[in-house]
Amino acid sequence: MEKIRMTVRLVPKLNKYVQNIAKECGKSKNSIIVDACWDFVEKIKKENKFNIEREE
């Protein structure tokens, strides 16, 4: 899997929420966002709404 660069801008309220979660978990904001993206991808794969083939 190749790495890609991505920029995400958060609205102030969501930014504050992510910062609080990051502090509680001891993770960075980026790590929290990446984890959430992977959770979303896994959910979509399970539902297979977009006919995504699994990479093993």
C-alpha positions as CSV (number, residue, x, y, z in Angstrom):
1,M,0.0,0.0,0.0
2,E,1.4,3.4,-1.0
3,K,1.4,6.3,1.4
4,I,-0.4,9.5,0.3
5,R,-0.3,12.9,1.8
6,M,-3.6,14.3,3.0
7,T,-4.7,17.6,4.5
8,V,-7.8,17.7,6.7
9,R,-9.3,20.9,8.1
10,L,-11.6,20.6,11.1
11,V,-14.3,23.1,12.1
12,P,-13.5,24.6,15.5
13,K,-16.0,22.5,17.4
14,L,-14.8,19.2,15.9
15,N,-11.1,20.3,16.4
16,K,-11.8,20.9,20.1
17,Y,-13.5,17.5,20.4
18,V,-10.6,15.7,18.7
19,Q,-8.1,17.5,20.8
20,N,-9.9,16.4,24.0
21,I,-10.0,12.8,22.8
22,A,-6.3,12.9,21.9
23,K,-5.4,14.2,25.4
24,E,-7.5,11.5,27.1
25,C,-6.0,8.7,24.9
26,G,-2.4,10.1,24.9
27,K,-2.4,10.1,21.1
28,S,-1.9,12.9,18.5
29,K,-4.8,14.5,16.7
30,N,-3.5,13.0,13.4
31,S,-3.5,9.5,14.9
32,I,-7.1,9.9,16.1
33,I,-8.2,11.1,12.6
34,V,-6.3,8.2,10.9
35,D,-7.8,5.7,13.2
36,A,-11.3,7.0,12.5
37,C,-10.7,6.9,8.8
38,W,-9.6,3.2,9.0
39,D,-12.6,2.4,11.1
40,F,-14.8,3.9,8.4
41,V,-13.0,1.9,5.7
42,E,-13.4,-1.3,7.6
43,K,-17.1,-0.6,8.2
44,I,-17.7,0.0,4.5
45,K,-15.8,-3.2,3.6
46,K,-18.1,-5.2,5.9
47,E,-21.2,-3.6,4.4
48,N,-19.5,-3.9,1.0
49,K,-21.7,-1.0,-0.3
50,F,-19.1,0.1,-2.8
51,N,-18.0,-3.4,-3.9
52,I,-14.5,-2.8,-2.4
53,E,-12.3,-5.8,-2.7
54,R,-10.4,-6.7,0.5
55,E,-6.6,-6.3,0.5
56,E,-4.9,-9.1,2.3
